[in-house]
Amino acid sequence: MSTTPSRLVIDGGVIATLGEPNRVLEGHALLVEGDRIAALAPRTEVNRDGAEVIDATGKLVLPGFINAHMHFYSTLVRGLGKARPSASFNEVLQHLWWRLDRQLTLEDCHISALVALIAAIRHGTTTLIDHHASPHAVRGSLDAIARAVRESGLRASLCYELSDRDGGTVAREGIEENVAWIRACRADRDEQLKALFGLHASFTIGDATLEEAARAGHDLGVGFHVHTAEAASDQEACQHEHGSRVVERFARFGILGDRTICAHGVHLSERELEMLAETRTAVVHNPQSNMNNAVGVADPPWCTTPSPT
């Protein structure tokens, strides 16, 4: 549980607001009350009564960063080599990431989350949106991660990465874990923890599972969190098996929308980008991961350039 004092003043640093418009302020101080910024004003105008004061002289004071697509469990094994040389993205998954997630226990889920959260604190990241998988420890995995989040004092949105890759029983457990976590978040109303409905990727989820997941997510009124055209092979599999591109397939099942995150988005067509924009779906780019897995380079400038009217 967070031990942040009830009143905290950060003084002496240069404050960059990063808002609209961005302001760079010298001679100002921040007053934090509980979990809210109560004042940003010239330092002589900030009430310090009963507050702990942090001297930030010589430092830059910034809003907390947000990591909008994360796998906590991967941080625990940063630098781990593949079991075999890998010539494709699917082989990277089979020889590294899927081998890893199949070994995770509930204790591993908790510890790996703590490792990632400590690293986040060190790098000024205060909110993380995690995409979790542990096929042999599905039930209770999000509770184990949530315990680490509460211990860290940070904020997180969690989901379970639903997939058919480990069979029907595990897929069913993945749906149930997402549903249970979403309901728990609604009941607890904990501002530290929120929920999305997790999906791995188009190429690992069949139509029946995707339809059931979409129905559950819609019934609960939540958005989805899914890998989207991370590698060219995802698009190729979708066109071969479903006769459409990835974003088009998600649109048919109602997965897109302003509460949904499509992660990576490396191999998207102009029409798919337009569909994402039209539905106000968030696209999160992950250049470090893309380089590590050799899947290509996304085009964020194109995504942020308005189409001609």
C-alpha positions in Angstrom: 0.0 0.0 0.0 1.2 3.5 -0.8 2.8 5.5 2.0 2.7 8.9 0.3 2.2 11.6 2.9 -1.2 13.4 3.0 0.5 16.7 2.0 3.6 16.9 -0.1 5.4 19.9 -1.6 7.9 19.5 -4.4 10.0 22.7 -4.6 13.1 24.0 -6.3 12.9 22.2 -9.6 12.0 23.2 -13.1 8.5 22.1 -13.8 7.5 20.9 -17.3 3.7 20.4 -17.4 3.6 18.6 -20.8 0.0 19.8 -21.1 -1.8 21.8 -23.8 0.0 24.1 -24.0 3.2 22.7 -22.5 4.7 25.1 -19.9 8.2 25.2 -18.5 8.0 26.9 -15.1 10.9 28.0 -12.9 10.3 29.4 -9.4 7.2 27.3 -9.0 6.2 24.5 -6.6 3.7 21.6 -6.6 1.4 20.8 -3.7 0.1 17.2 -3.6 -2.7 16.3 -1.3 -3.5 12.6 -1.0 -3.3 11.3 -4.6 -4.1 14.6 -6.3 -2.1 17.6 -7.4 -3.8 20.4 -5.4 -1.8 23.4 -6.5 0.8 24.4 -9.1 1.8 28.0 -8.3 4.8 30.3 -7.7 6.7 28.8 -4.8 5.9 31.7 -2.4 2.1 31.1 -2.9 2.1 27.4 -2.0 0.9 26.5 1.5 3.5 24.3 3.2 1.7 23.9 6.5 2.0 20.3 7.7 3.5 19.2 4.4 6.6 17.1 3.8 8.9 19.2 1.5 11.1 17.6 -1.2 13.9 19.8 -2.5 14.1 19.2 -6.3 16.8 21.8 -6.9 18.7 20.9 -10.1 16.0 18.5 -11.2 13.2 18.5 -13.8 9.8 17.8 -12.4 7.5 16.0 -14.9 4.0 14.4 -14.8 4.2 10.6 -14.4 4.7 8.7 -17.6 2.2 6.1 -18.8 3.3 2.7 -20.2 0.3 1.9 -22.4 1.2 -1.7 -23.4 3.3 -3.8 -21.0 4.0 -7.5 -20.1 5.2 -7.4 -16.5 6.3 -11.0 -16.7 8.8 -10.3 -19.5 10.7 -7.8 -17.3 11.8 -10.6 -14.9 13.8 -12.3 -17.7 15.2 -9.2 -19.5 18.1 -10.4 -21.6 17.1 -14.1 -21.6 18.2 -15.9 -24.8 16.0 -18.0 -27.1 15.9 -21.7 -26.7 16.8 -22.0 -30.4 17.8 -19.6 -33.2 14.6 -18.1 -34.6 14.1 -17.1 -38.2 10.6 -15.6 -37.9 8.3 -13.9 -35.3 6.4 -17.1 -34.7 9.6 -18.9 -33.9 10.6 -16.1 -31.5 7.2 -16.7 -29.7 7.7 -20.4 -29.6 11.3 -20.4 -28.6 11.2 -17.6 -26.0 7.9 -15.9 -24.9 5.5 -18.8 -25.0 8.1 -21.1 -23.4 8.4 -18.5 -20.6 4.7 -17.8 -20.0 4.0 -21.6 -19.7 6.4 -21.8 -16.8 4.8 -19.1 -14.7 3.3 -19.8 -11.3 1.1 -17.4 -9.4 4.1 -16.5 -7.2 6.1 -15.8 -10.4 3.2 -13.5 -11.6 3.5 -11.5 -8.3 7.3 -11.3 -8.2 7.7 -10.4 -11.9 5.1 -7.6 -11.5 7.1 -6.2 -8.5 10.3 -6.2 -10.6 8.6 -4.3 -13.4 6.9 -1.9 -11.0 10.1 -1.0 -9.2 11.7 -0.3 -12.6 8.8 1.9 -13.5 9.2 3.9 -10.3 12.9 4.5 -11.1 12.0 5.7 -14.5 9.1 8.0 -13.5 6.3 5.8 -14.8 3.2 5.9 -12.6 0.6 4.2 -14.7 1.0 0.9 -16.6 -1.5 -1.1 -18.8 -0.5 -4.7 -18.6 -1.2 -7.6 -20.9 -0.7 -10.9 -18.9 -0.3 -14.5 -19.8 0.4 -17.6 -17.7 -1.4 -20.6 -19.3 -0.7 -23.0 -16.5 -1.6 -20.5 -13.8 -4.6 -18.5 -15.2 -7.0 -18.3 -12.4 -6.0 -15.8 -9.7 -3.1 -14.5 -11.9 -4.5 -11.0 -12.1 -5.1 -10.9 -8.3 -1.5 -11.8 -7.8 -0.4 -8.9 -10.1 -2.9 -6.6 -8.4 -1.3 -7.3 -5.0 2.1 -6.1 -6.4 0.4 -3.0 -7.8 -1.1 -2.1 -4.5 2.3 -2.7 -2.8 4.0 -0.4 -5.2 1.6 2.5 -4.9 1.4 2.9 -8.7 -1.7 2.5 -10.9 -2.4 -0.2 -13.4 -5.0 -1.6 -15.8 -4.8 -5.4 -16.0 -6.2 -8.0 -18.3 -5.5 -11.7 -19.2 -4.2 -12.4 -22.7 -6.9 -14.8 -24.0 -5.7 -17.3 -26.6 -6.6 -20.6 -28.2 -2.9 -21.6 -28.5 -3.0 -23.8 -25.3 -6.3 -25.4 -26.0 -9.9 -25.0 -25.1 -9.7 -25.4 -21.3 -7.1 -22.7 -21.0 -9.1 -20.4 -23.4 -12.1 -20.9 -21.2 -10.1 -20.1 -18.1 -8.8 -16.9 -19.8 -12.3 -15.7 -20.5 -13.3 -16.4 -16.9 -10.2 -14.7 -15.5 -11.0 -11.5 -17.5 -14.6 -11.5 -16.4 -13.8 -12.1 -12.8 -11.2 -9.4 -12.7 -13.5 -6.8 -14.5 -16.3 -7.6 -11.9 -13.8 -7.3 -9.0 -12.6 -3.9 -10.2 -16.2 -2.7 -10.4 -17.0 -3.9 -6.9 -13.9 -2.6 -5.3 -13.8 0.8 -7.0 -10.1 1.0 -6.3 -8.6 4.0 -8.1 -5.2 2.2 -8.4 -6.6 -0.7 -10.5 -8.8 -0.9 -13.6 -9.6 -3.6 -16.2 -9.7 -4.3 -19.9 -10.6 -7.5 -21.6 -7.4 -9.1 -22.9 -7.0 -10.9 -26.2 -3.6 -12.1 -27.5 -3.8 -11.6 -31.3 -5.9 -12.4 -34.3 -3.7 -15.3 -35.4 -4.1 -17.2 -32.0 -7.8 -16.7 -31.5 -10.5 -18.6 -33.5 -13.9 -17.2 -34.4 -15.8 -19.1 -31.7 -13.5 -17.9 -28.9 -13.3 -14.3 -30.3 -17.1 -14.2 -30.5 -17.5 -15.4 -26.9 -14.9 -12.9 -25.6 -16.5 -10.1 -27.6 -19.9 -10.9 -26.1 -18.5 -11.0 -22.6 -16.7 -7.8 -23.0 -19.7 -6.0 -24.5 -22.0 -7.3 -21.7 -19.6 -5.9 -19.2 -19.2 -2.6 -21.1 -15.4 -2.7 -21.2 -12.8 -2.1 -23.9 -10.3 -4.7 -25.2 -6.5 -4.9 -25.2 -5.0 -6.8 -28.2 -1.9 -7.2 -30.3 -2.7 -5.9 -33.7 -0.7 -6.7 -36.8 2.5 -6.8 -34.8 4.1 -9.0 -37.5 3.3 -9.4 -41.2 2.5 -13.0 -40.4 -0.5 -11.9 -38.4 -2.0 -10.2 -41.5 -1.1 -13.2 -43.6 -2.8 -15.7 -41.3 -5.9 -13.5 -41.0 -6.3 -13.1 -44.8 -5.7 -16.9 -45.3 -8.0 -18.1 -42.5 -10.7 -15.4 -42.3 -10.6 -13.6 -45.7 -9.9 -10.2 -44.2 -7.2 -8.1 -42.6 -6.8 -8.0 -38.9 -8.5 -4.6 -38.1 -11.4 -5.6 -40.4 -11.8 -8.8 -38.5 -11.8 -7.0 -35.2 -14.4 -4.6 -36.5 -16.7 -7.4 -37.4 -16.7 -8.6 -33.8 -17.1 -5.1 -32.3 -13.6 -5.1 -30.7 -12.7 -1.6 -31.9 -13.7 1.6 -30.0 -12.6 4.4 -27.8 -11.9 2.1 -24.8 -9.8 -0.4 -26.8 -6.0 -0.6 -27.2 -4.5 -2.1 -30.4 -0.9 -2.7 -29.6 2.1 -2.5 -32.0 0.2 -1.7 -35.3 3.3 -2.3 -37.4 1.6 -3.8 -40.5 -1.5 -1.8 -41.1 -3.0 -0.6 -44.3 -4.3 2.9 -45.0 -7.9 1.6 -44.7 -7.1 -0.1 -41.4 -5.6 3.1 -40.0 -8.7 5.0 -41.1 -11.0 2.4 -39.4 -9.0 2.8 -36.2 -9.3 6.6 -36.4 -13.0 6.5 -37.2 -13.7 4.3 -34.1 -11.3 6.3 -32.0 -9.4 3.2 -31.1 -6.0 3.8 -29.3 -2.9 2.5 -31.1 0.1 1.9 -29.0 3.5 1.7 -30.7 6.3 -0.4 -29.1 9.6 0.4 -31.0 11.9 -1.3 -28.5 9.8 -4.5 -28.5 9.5 -4.4 -32.3 13.3 -4.1 -32.7 13.8 -7.0 -30.2 11.5 -9.3 -32.1 12.5 -8.0 -35.6 8.9 -7.4 -36.7 9.4 -4.1 -38.5 8.9 -0.4 -37.9 5.5 1.2 -37.4 4.6 4.6 -38.9 3.3 6.9 -36.1 3.6 10.1 -38.3 1.1 8.7 -40.8 -1.2 7.7 -37.9 -1.2 11.3 -36.5 -1.6 13.1 -39.9 -5.2 14.0 -40.6 -6.6 12.6 -43.8 -7.4 15.2 -46.5 -11.0 16.3 -46.4 
